[in-house]
Amino acid sequence: MVIKPKIRGFICTNAHPAGCAASVQQQIDYVKSQGDLGNGPKNVLILGSSTGYGLASRIVSAFGYGANTLGVCFEKAPSERKTGTAGWYNTAAFHAKASEANLYAHTINGDAFSKEIKQQVIDTLKRDMGKIDLVIYSLASPRRTDPETGEVYKSTLKPVGQAYTTKTYDTDKDLIHDISLEPANEDEIQQTIKVMGGEDWELWLAALDKADLLADGCKTTAYTYIGKELTWPIYGQATIGKAKEDLDRAAAEIISSKTNKHVEAYVSSLKALVTQASSAIPVMPLYISLIYKVMKEEGTHEGCIEQITGLFQQRLFAESPPMDDMRRLRMDDKETNDATQAKIKALWDQVTQDNFHELSDYAGYHHEFLKLFGFDLQGVDYDADQDPIANW
């Protein structure tokens, strides 16, 4: 079949296998171009391994450090009539390249919040890999089923404390408009923490420790976005922000409860990028379009693979890495510094429906959005017949 993007709202409902493979290859090529990255992991578990920062973490681990990788994701397989998800094709492409490089790679497809998937991971580690020296927690989901009670929790994108009105950009209608969000109630806050906070991260580390699968000095990090003034009302000082604060609590708890293994747990704050998750968050398409404009002009723009390569080399596996006052590893300083934020704020105040495409880099935003699903990559023939079936 010939595969063209089918966009509905802030999602693309199909994916291009050859395009996803080309995107994975681009990231591998970047990592290889960096030369010797120094000390790094050898046995890596990536929770949320098929797209975005999680996929980049797997690529850096394997092709930057020669690590064995076990990935966990929740992706839909293709059929003869329908494409699989982008994460499915990304994973298939990663497996093919890892095999060519004689690198161990295995992926488990299922609900990472469940006891069943945790047990499958433990069984696979015991059979194939042994003890883990790095656990990446990069899960993004709108809901979570509690593995003990079976209760389903749903996250909410709302401010906390008071209503909030701001500009946003509707990608579907090409429209700048105001959006008003009512404040979350306490139940919505607590449910969002249950889905996006640190509880499941703790459960993973506890299960691995109980199975004696954590190497001495194992490192683990959960990814977050903190942002700055323009995004705080919907991101920082909001339901998502409350969940992200819980990651800080979880990191401290993991460290204190795993002193026998000298586990190092960090929350890593990364820059804003186009992801399947950020596309759904009010304000973010407009904000990201503006930061792309500013940061590309400054020469500081980075994508997932550049951010994660830097995180591993300059923070996670560096001696005495710099941290903020909450012990977080920060890779977002090129975005959140005062000078860059002042430029973004100036554009934010000026932007209207009439000048949006002039003041922003929406073309760059849209390219990155399409690229998430394997579209709009140079060198890929999008008029050629594609077999949608791809296996890991």
N, C-alpha and C positions, 0 to 999 in steps of 0.2 A: 504494500500500500504506500501511497505518497502521503506523508504526514505533515500537516500544517498546524500551527498553533490554534487551539480553541480556548479563547480567553473568556471567562465569565467573572465579572467583578474583579476581585483582587486575586483570583487563582487562574491557573491554566489547567484544563482538565485532561490534557494529554501530554506526551513527552516524546522526544525524538532520540532513538537509541544511538544513532551515529553521532548526533550532536552532543549527547551526554558523554559518550566515549571521548570525543574531542576535548570537551571541557576537563575531564579527568586527566587526559594526557597533557594539557596545558599546565595543570597544577603540578604534575609529576616533573615536567620539564623545568619548571621554576625551581623546585626543590633541588633537583640535580645541579642546576646552574649555580647554586650557592656554595658548592664545594663542601669541605669538611665542616660539619656543624658542631664538632666537639663531642663531649660526653652526652649521652642520651639514653632513652629507654630501650629495653630489649624484648619485653613481653608486655603488650599493651591491650587493655580492654577499653573499647570505645562504646559508650552507651548513647545512642543517637549518632550512628556512624555513616549515614547514607547521603546527607546533604550538608551544605553550609560549613560551619565551623567544625562540626563533628567529622565530616568527610575530610576536610583539610587536615585535621589532627591525625587521621588514619594515614593519609598520604605522607605527611611529614614523618610520622613514626616509621613507616615502612621504607620510604625511599630516601629519607634523610639520615636515618639511623640503622636501617637494616633490621627493624624490629618485627617480631611475630605479632600479628594483630588478630584479635577477636572482636567483631563488630556485632552490635545489636541494633535492629531497626524494625520499623513496622511499615512495610511497603506492599503494594499491590502488584501481583504478577501479571504479565501480559497474556493475552489470548490471541488467536488468529485474527480476530476482528477488532480488538481494542488494545491500545498500548498499555504497558505497565506505567507505574509512577516513575518520575525522574530518579528517585532514590533507588529504585530497582535497577535501572540501567546504569546509574553511577556505580552501584555495587558490582554489577556484572563486569563493567569495564575495569574496575579496580582489581577484581579477582584475576582477570585475564593478564593484566600487567604484572601483578604480584607473582603469578605462576611463571611468566616469562623470566622474572628476576630471581626465581627460586626462593621466594619469600613465603612463609606460612601465612595463610589468610583463611579465616572461616567466619561466616556470618550466620547469625540466628535471627530469624524473622518472626516477630511476635510482640506482645505487650510487655515492655520492659518493666512495668509496674507490678507484674504478676509474680507469684511464687514459682509458677511453672517455668517461666523463662529464666529466672534466677537459678533454678536447679539445672536447667539445660546448660547454662553458662558454666556452672561449677563442674558438671560432668565433663564438658568439653575441655575445660582447663586441666582437669586431672588427667584426662586421656592424652591430650596433645601438647600442652604448653607448660604446665607447672605454675609456679608462683609468678604473680603479676608485680611489675615495678612501676606501672603507671595506670591509673584509672581516670578516664575522661568522662565527665558527666555533661552531656550536651542534648538532653531530651527537651523537646518542645511539643506539648500536647494541650488541647483545650479542655480535656477531662482526664480524670484518673479514678480507677476503681481501687478502693482500699483493699489490700490483699488479705486483711484479717476479717473485716466486717462485710465486705462486698458492697459497701455504700459507694455510690458514684458521686464524685465531686466535680463541679464545673467552674472553670475560671471565668472571671469577668473583667472587662476593660473599662474601669470607671475611676474617677478621682475619689479621693478620700477627704471627708470633712465638709466640702462645699461644692456646689455645682461649678462647672468650668466651661467657658465659651472661648473658642479660639478658631483660627483659620485651619482649614485642611484642604487637601486636593483629592478630588474624586477621579481616580485613574480611568474608571469606566466611562465617565461622562466628559472628561477633560474639563473639569470645572473646579475653580477656586470658590470655596464658600465657607461660611461660619458653621461650626458644629457646637452644639451644647450637650454636655453630658451631666446627668444627675449624679450626685454622690452615691457611693456604694453603701449598703447597710452592713452591719457586722457579720451577718451570715455570708454575704458575698465576699467580704474580705477574707474570712476564715476558709471558705471553699477555695479561693484563689491561692491562698498559702498552701493548702493541702495538695493542689495540683502542681504549682510552680515553685514551691519552697524546697527546703532541704530534707524533708522527711525521707523521701525515697532514696536520695543520695546516701543518707545514713544507713538505710536498710541494706543497700548494696554492699557497703563497706563492712557492715556487721556480718552479712552472709559469707562474704569472701574470707573474713577473718575466722569465722567459725569453722570454715572448711580448710583452714590453714593454707590459704592461697595468696596471702599478702607477703611479698618479699620484705625483708627488713629494710626500712627506709623508703618504703613505697610512697610515691607521690600521687596525689589525686587533686583534680581541680574541677570545679563547676563553672560554667561560663555564664556571664551576666552582661547586661548593659545598664550603665548608670545614667549617662547623659548629663545635660546641663539645664540651665534655666528654661529654655524654650520647650523642652520635653518633660521637665519634672512634673507638671500637673497631670499628665497622662501616663508617665512612666515612673518617675521617682517617687513623687508624693501621691501615689495612687495604689490601686489594688496590686498591680504588678510590682510596684516598689515594695509593698509590704511582704510579698512573697520573696523578693530578692533579698530583703533584710534577713529573712529566715535562712537564706543560704549562709550568711555570715555566722549565725548561731550554729548551724550544722557543721560548718568548718571547724569551729572551736570545739564542738562536741566530739567530732571525729578524732581530732588531735588528742583530746584528753582521755578518750576511751580506748585509744590504740597505742598507748605509750609503750606497750610491750613490743610493738613492731616499729616504733619510731616513725609512724606515718606522718607525712607532711600533707596537710590539706589546705587548699587555697581557693578562694573565689577569684576568678580572672575576669576583669572588666575589659571588653573589647569594643571597637568602634562600631558605629551604626553602619549597617550595610543593607542592601536589598536582600531579604530572605523571604521565604514563604510566610514566616511568622510576622515579620515587620510590615509586610504589605497589608496586613489585616488591621494594623493598629492605627487609629485616627491620629492625624498630625504627621506620622512618620513618612509617608510618601512625599509630602511637601518639604519637610525638614531634610530628608536624605537628598532630595533633588538639589537643595540649596548647598548642603555641605559638599556634595560632589563638585559643584561649580567652584566653590571656594578652595577646597583642598587640592583639586586638580591644578588650579592656578598657582597655588603655593608649592606644588610638587610633592605634597605629603599624602596624597590619596593611596590607600592600600585596600586590596581585596582580602578575602578569607585566607588564601594561602600565604600571603605576605604577613598578615597579622599573626597567624599561628606559627609560622617559621620563626618570627621574631619572639613570640611568647616562649617557645621551647628554648631557643638559643640564649635569649637575653634575660629571661625570668625563671622559668621552671627549672632549668638545668644549669643556671649560673650560680656561682658562689656568692652568697650574701645578696640575693636579688633585692632591688628597691621595692618597698611596699608602701601603701598609704596607711593612714592611722587606724584602719580597720583590718590591716594585714592582707589587703587585697593586692593582687598583681595587676598593674594597670598598663594596658596597651592602647588606651584611648586618649593619651595626652595630646596627640597631634590634632585631635578633634576638639577636645574640651579645654584647651588652653585659652586664656582670656582674649588674646589677639585674634585668634581664629573665630572664636565665638562672637566677638564684636562685629566681624565682617558678616557672619551669618545673620546676626540680629538685624543689621542694617538692611540686608536684603529682605528679611522677613517682614520688616515694617513697610517696605516699599512694594512688595509683590501684590499684584492684582491679577484678575482674569486676563487683562489686556497684555500685561508684560511678563506673565509667568514663564513662557518659553524663552524669552530673552534673558531674564535674570537667573534662571535655574539651569541645571543640566538634566532636564527631564529626559532628553535623548539618551544620556548615559544611564539614567535610572531604568528606562524602559529596556535598553539593551541588556542590562544586568538581570532584569526580571525575566526576559525571554531566555537568557542563558541558563537560568535556574532549571529550565525544562528542556534544555538541549537545542534551543533555537537561536538564530541570529549569530552563529559562530562562523568566522571566516574559514574557508576550505571545506565546508560541508555542502554537498549537493542536496538541497532541499526539494529538488524536483525528481530525485531518483527514488525508485521503488525501495521500500524498506521492509525487512522481515521484522515484525514487532516482537517475535519470540526471542528472548535472551535468558540464559540460565546462569546461575552462579556456579 
